[in-house]
Amino acid sequence: MPARDLVIGSFNRGKAGEVRDTLQNLSLTIRYLPDFPKIFPVPETAETYSENAILKAKGYAGQTRILTLADDSGLEVDALGGRPGVFSARFGGADASDDDRINLLLEELGDRRPAERTARFVCYMALAAVTADTGLQTDPEVLTLVQGTCEGTIANGPTGTNGFGFDPVFIPQGYTQTFAELPNEVKARISHRAKALEQIRAFLNDWLSVA
């Protein structure tokens, strides 16, 4: 079966790497957004993860005319009323660094006890493709939308370097180390993105067999 192209609809290298590692054994040629010099970023203007994932998947599929996978994910902290949530990547402002966002999160949590530091990572992933070849600029269609969640707590301070975003302060349930301390093979089983990707992989495996 010939390989099909799949665009990973993210400019985040860490995220793109996780997707690539999970899907590398499928009959797919993985493409990245920087492969397309004229592509423009799709704004995350929706108020939910699912809507943002769909916006990006359809937006990049429309520009590239290639099967596209996109996601939206975030950290929900119970003591902060679910914040930063869908605004995780913009927590602290558009120009804030990962360190800035972590420091702001820890500052807002203060000295709360571990039982008051419960949180979860949430990920929605959408696959979109142009399914009708009519010679017209047909809008992409969403093929599937999936969700993955990982429960845990927020550490008192950041530790570890094997990760990005809030990974250095998120301790997944059942573990004593942060995401940024855990090896990739563990994260590939338990993370919110891994759980969503498992569903995407299953879908693609079936879709590629009949496409």
N, C-alpha and C positions, 0 to 999 in steps of 0.2 A: 504493500500500500504506500503510495507516494506521500511524502511529508506535506503537511499544510502549514502555512504561516500563522503565527499567533503573536499579536502585539501585546506587550505588557504595558498597560496604560498608567504608568507612574514614572515620575522623574526621580523618585526616591531609590537610590542604588541598593540600599539594604533590603527594601521591600521587593524590588525586582529580582534580587539574588535569591530570596526565599522562594519566590514563585518559580524561577528557573530551575532550582534544585529539585522541587517537587514534581515538575512536569517534564523533566529532561528525558525520561525514557518513553514518552509517548511519540507518536509519529508527527512531531511538530518541529518547525523551525522557529525558534524564539526570536522575536524582533523587539527592539527597544525604541522608545520615543525619540531619543537622540539620533536614531537611524534616519529620521525624516526631518531634514533641515528646515522645511517650511511649516512644520506643525506648530500650532499655537496651543497654549495650555487651556484646558477646559475649567472654568471657574466652578468652585464648589459652593453654589449659591443656595442649595436646598437646606432644609432644617432636619433631615433625617439621614442616617447612614445609607439606607437603601436607595433613596432618591439621588444622593450624590454619586453612589456607585453606578447607577444607571446613567446619570448625566455624563459621567466620564467615559463609560464603556461605549455609549452611543456616539458621544462627541468624537472620540478618537477613531472609532470604527468608520464614522462618516468621513473623516479627513483622510484616513489611510486606505479605506475600502478593503480592509483586512480584518479578519476575526480578531476581536479585542477583548482582553480581560482587564477589568478595573475594579478597585475596591475603595471602600471608605471605612475607616476604623477609628476607634477612640478609646479613651480611658474614662470609665465612670466611677467616681468616688462617692460612696454613699453619704459620708459626712458632709460633702459639699453639694448635696442635692443632685448628684449625678453628673456634676461638672468634672472635667471640662467637656466630656462627651463629644458630640459631633464637631465641636470647635477645638479639639485637642491640638491639632497641627497649628492653630492660630492662637493658642492660649498664651496670654502675655503680649500679644501683638504680632503682626505679620513679620516683623523683623527679629523676633525673639529667637534665640538659639535653643537647642535641646537643654543645655545647662540652665538657661534662663527660665524655661518652662518648669523644669524640675525644681529649681529653687523657689519659684512662686508657689508651686503645689505644696511643697514642704512647709513653706511659710504659712499658707492658709490652713494646713492641717495642725500646725503647732505641735503641742506635746500630748496629743490624744493617745490613749492606750491602744494596743494592737487590735482589741475587739472593736474599736471605733475607727479603724483604718481600713475597713473592708472596701474592696473595689473589684472591678472586672474590666478586662479588655473585650471589646466587641468588634467584630469584623463582618461586613457585608461585601460579597463579591458578585459582580454581574458579568456575563458574557454577552457580547453583541456582535452581530454580523449583518452585512448586506446580503439578504437571502434571495432577492429577485434581481436578475440580470435583464433589465428592460431597455438598457441604453440610456435611461434617464437617471437623474440623481436621486435614487431611491433611498429613503431614510433607513438606517440600520434597525434591526429588530433585536429585542432582548431574548436570548435563547434560554437563559436560566438565571436565577437570583438565589444565592445561598447565604447562610449566616453561621458564624462560629463565635463561641464565647469561652473565655477562660477566667475563672474566679480566682481571687487572691487578696492580698493586703498590700498596703504601701509601707515600705521600710522607713526608718528614721533618717536615712541618708543614702546617697547613691553608692553602689558598689558594682564592679565589673565593667568590662569594656566590650563584651561580645553582644552588641545590640545597638539600638538607636531609639530615639524618642524617649519614652518613659521607662524603657526596659531596665535601667539601673536602679529603679526604686520599686519595681513591681515584683512581689514574691508570690508565685503561683501556689494555689492551694495544694497541700501535701508536700511542699518543699520548704527548705530553709534558705535557699539561695535565690537571688534575683534572676530575672530573665537574662540580664547581661552577664551573669556568672555561669549560667547553665550552658552545657555544650550544645552544639547545633542539633545533634541527634535526639536530644531530649525535647528541645523546642519544636522540632519537626513532628513530635507526637502530640504535644499538649497545648500549644499556643492557639489563640483564637484564629490566627491566619492559617495555621496548619489544619485546623478542623474545617475551615471553609474550603481550603484547597483540596482536602480529601474528597469533598463533595464535587468540586469542580473537576478533579481528575476522573472521578467515576463517570460524570456526565460526558466529558470529552472522549473517554474511552469508548462509550457507546455511540456517541455522535460521529466520531471519526470512522467507525466501522460501517456506517451507512451513508456517510456524506459523499 
